[in-house]
């Protein structure tokens, strides 16, 4: 992976960086927890990921993690026996990324979004937001939020693992 540039963002705090990410080696694997009734729609074929449908603690987007156990735990906790987890293999891509480094920084952003009532609708104006989870130490979440990211996701291989 090649990282180019780092611009500080006053909105998200001094620790956040905007990065241009060019990934051109092995495929990256991301995991998405969902409900069984949506897994076929998402995985296809062809894949049909829509970054405008979902929303989470840091706004609108398609949320994933790089740890399958986190996706499984989240999906089972939310959907029980109707849980499904998709493994998304993303090949070569070039996407801009916003890096939120610490859990404390994420919580401050979440508080601002909650106060503004935009936790389900906010976008940062980048392709991917790479952030810690507010409630899970040493884990990362990846929020894909742009049309460019959606196009890349819909070119990938998606396998159901749960």
ROMAR-511297 format. One record per residue (C-alpha): residue in one letter; x, y, z. Coordinates in Angstrom, 1 decimal, always signed. Layout:
{node 'a',{X,Y,Z}}
...
***
This chain:
{node 'x',{+0.0,+0.0,+0.0}}
{node 'x',{+1.3,+3.5,-0.9}}
{node 'x',{+0.2,+6.5,+1.2}}
{node 'x',{+0.5,+9.9,-0.3}}
{node 'x',{+0.2,+13.2,+1.6}}
{node 'x',{-1.4,+14.0,+5.0}}
{node 'x',{-3.6,+17.0,+5.4}}
{node 'x',{-4.9,+18.0,+8.8}}
{node 'x',{-8.6,+18.5,+9.1}}
{node 'x',{-9.9,+21.1,+11.6}}
{node 'x',{-13.4,+19.5,+11.6}}
{node 'x',{-12.3,+16.1,+12.9}}
{node 'x',{-9.4,+17.2,+15.0}}
{node 'x',{-5.6,+17.5,+14.7}}
{node 'x',{-5.0,+13.8,+14.8}}
{node 'x',{-7.1,+13.0,+11.7}}
{node 'x',{-5.3,+12.9,+8.3}}
{node 'x',{-6.6,+12.8,+4.8}}
{node 'x',{-4.6,+10.2,+2.8}}
{node 'x',{-4.6,+9.2,-0.8}}
{node 'x',{-4.4,+5.4,-0.8}}
{node 'x',{-3.3,+3.4,-3.7}}
{node 'x',{-3.6,-0.3,-3.1}}
{node 'x',{-2.0,-2.5,-5.7}}
{node 'x',{-0.8,-5.7,-4.1}}
{node 'x',{-2.7,-8.5,-2.5}}
{node 'x',{-6.5,-8.2,-2.1}}
{node 'x',{-7.7,-6.5,+1.0}}
{node 'x',{-10.5,-8.3,+2.9}}
{node 'x',{-13.2,-6.5,+4.7}}
{node 'x',{-16.2,-7.9,+6.5}}
{node 'x',{-19.8,-6.6,+6.6}}
{node 'x',{-22.4,-7.8,+9.1}}
{node 'x',{-26.0,-7.7,+7.8}}
{node 'x',{-29.3,-9.4,+8.0}}
{node 'x',{-29.8,-12.5,+5.8}}
{node 'x',{-32.6,-10.9,+3.8}}
{node 'x',{-30.1,-8.3,+2.5}}
{node 'x',{-27.0,-10.5,+1.9}}
{node 'x',{-28.0,-11.6,-1.6}}
{node 'x',{-28.9,-8.0,-2.6}}
{node 'x',{-25.4,-6.9,-1.5}}
{node 'x',{-23.3,-9.8,-2.8}}
{node 'x',{-25.1,-10.5,-6.1}}
{node 'x',{-23.9,-11.4,-8.6}}
{node 'x',{-23.3,-8.7,-9.5}}
{node 'x',{-22.6,-7.0,-6.2}}
{node 'x',{-24.9,-4.1,-5.4}}
{node 'x',{-23.4,-2.1,-2.6}}
{node 'x',{-25.1,+1.3,-2.0}}
{node 'x',{-23.1,+3.7,+0.2}}
{node 'x',{-26.2,+5.8,+0.6}}
{node 'x',{-28.3,+3.2,+2.4}}
{node 'x',{-26.4,+2.6,+5.6}}
{node 'x',{-25.7,+4.8,+8.6}}
{node 'x',{-23.7,+4.3,+11.8}}
{node 'x',{-21.9,+6.2,+14.5}}
{node 'x',{-20.0,+8.5,+12.2}}
{node 'x',{-22.6,+9.0,+9.4}}
{node 'x',{-23.9,+7.7,+6.2}}
{node 'x',{-22.0,+4.9,+4.4}}
{node 'x',{-21.2,+1.2,+4.0}}
{node 'x',{-19.5,+0.0,+7.2}}
{node 'x',{-17.0,-2.8,+7.3}}
{node 'x',{-14.2,-4.1,+9.5}}
{node 'x',{-11.0,-6.0,+8.7}}
{node 'x',{-11.7,-8.5,+11.6}}
{node 'x',{-14.3,-11.2,+10.7}}
{node 'x',{-15.1,-11.9,+14.4}}
{node 'x',{-16.2,-8.3,+14.9}}
{node 'x',{-18.6,-8.5,+12.0}}
{node 'x',{-19.9,-11.9,+13.2}}
{node 'x',{-20.4,-10.6,+16.8}}
{node 'x',{-22.1,-7.4,+15.6}}
{node 'x',{-24.4,-9.2,+13.2}}
{node 'x',{-25.4,-11.9,+15.7}}
{node 'x',{-26.0,-9.3,+18.4}}
{node 'x',{-28.2,-7.2,+16.1}}
{node 'x',{-30.0,-9.9,+14.0}}
{node 'x',{-29.7,-13.1,+16.0}}
{node 'x',{-30.5,-16.2,+13.9}}
{node 'x',{-31.0,-13.9,+10.9}}
{node 'x',{-27.4,-12.7,+11.0}}
{node 'x',{-25.2,-12.8,+7.9}}
{node 'x',{-21.6,-11.8,+7.3}}
{node 'x',{-20.1,-11.0,+4.0}}
{node 'x',{-16.4,-11.1,+3.1}}
{node 'x',{-15.5,-8.5,+0.6}}
{node 'x',{-12.2,-8.9,-1.4}}
{node 'x',{-11.2,-5.6,-2.8}}
{node 'x',{-8.4,-5.7,-5.4}}
{node 'x',{-6.4,-2.8,-6.9}}
{node 'x',{-7.9,+0.6,-6.1}}
{node 'x',{-7.0,+4.2,-5.5}}
{node 'x',{-9.2,+5.9,-2.9}}
{node 'x',{-8.9,+8.9,-0.6}}
{node 'x',{-9.0,+8.0,+3.0}}
{node 'x',{-9.6,+10.0,+6.3}}
{node 'x',{-7.7,+8.4,+9.2}}
{node 'x',{-9.2,+8.9,+12.6}}
{node 'x',{-6.4,+7.7,+14.9}}
{node 'x',{-7.8,+7.4,+18.4}}
{node 'x',{-11.0,+6.2,+20.1}}
{node 'x',{-11.1,+9.5,+22.0}}
{node 'x',{-11.0,+11.5,+18.8}}
{node 'x',{-13.8,+9.3,+17.4}}
{node 'x',{-16.0,+9.9,+20.5}}
{node 'x',{-15.5,+13.6,+20.1}}
{node 'x',{-16.6,+13.5,+16.5}}
{node 'x',{-19.6,+11.3,+17.4}}
{node 'x',{-20.6,+13.8,+20.1}}
{node 'x',{-20.5,+16.7,+17.5}}
{node 'x',{-22.5,+14.6,+15.0}}
{node 'x',{-25.0,+13.6,+17.7}}
{node 'x',{-25.4,+17.3,+18.8}}
{node 'x',{-26.0,+18.2,+15.2}}
{node 'x',{-28.4,+15.2,+14.7}}
{node 'x',{-26.3,+14.0,+11.8}}
{node 'x',{-25.0,+10.6,+13.1}}
{node 'x',{-26.9,+8.8,+10.4}}
{node 'x',{-26.4,+11.2,+7.5}}
{node 'x',{-22.9,+12.9,+7.9}}
{node 'x',{-20.3,+12.4,+5.2}}
{node 'x',{-16.7,+13.6,+5.5}}
{node 'x',{-16.2,+14.2,+1.8}}
{node 'x',{-13.7,+11.3,+1.3}}
{node 'x',{-13.9,+7.8,-0.1}}
{node 'x',{-13.1,+5.8,+3.1}}
{node 'x',{-13.1,+6.7,+6.7}}
{node 'x',{-10.7,+4.5,+8.7}}
{node 'x',{-11.5,+4.8,+12.4}}
{node 'x',{-11.4,+2.9,+15.6}}
{node 'x',{-14.6,+1.5,+17.1}}
{node 'x',{-15.9,+3.6,+20.1}}
{node 'x',{-16.7,+0.4,+22.1}}
{node 'x',{-14.1,-2.2,+20.9}}
{node 'x',{-10.4,-1.6,+21.7}}
{node 'x',{-7.8,-2.4,+19.1}}
{node 'x',{-10.4,-2.8,+16.3}}
{node 'x',{-10.9,-0.7,+13.2}}
{node 'x',{-14.0,+0.2,+11.1}}
{node 'x',{-13.9,+1.3,+7.5}}
{node 'x',{-16.8,+3.5,+6.3}}
{node 'x',{-17.0,+3.6,+2.5}}
{node 'x',{-19.0,+6.8,+1.7}}
{node 'x',{-18.3,+8.1,-1.8}}
{node 'x',{-19.6,+7.1,-5.3}}
{node 'x',{-16.0,+6.3,-6.3}}
{node 'x',{-15.8,+3.9,-3.3}}
{node 'x',{-19.1,+2.4,-4.2}}
{node 'x',{-17.9,+1.7,-7.8}}
{node 'x',{-14.8,+0.0,-6.5}}
{node 'x',{-16.8,-2.1,-4.0}}
{node 'x',{-19.2,-3.2,-6.7}}
{node 'x',{-16.3,-4.5,-8.8}}
{node 'x',{-15.1,-6.8,-6.0}}
{node 'x',{-15.6,-10.4,-5.0}}
{node 'x',{-18.1,-11.0,-2.2}}
{node 'x',{-18.4,-14.3,-0.3}}
{node 'x',{-20.9,-15.2,+2.4}}
{node 'x',{-19.1,-16.5,+5.5}}
{node 'x',{-22.0,-16.6,+7.9}}
***
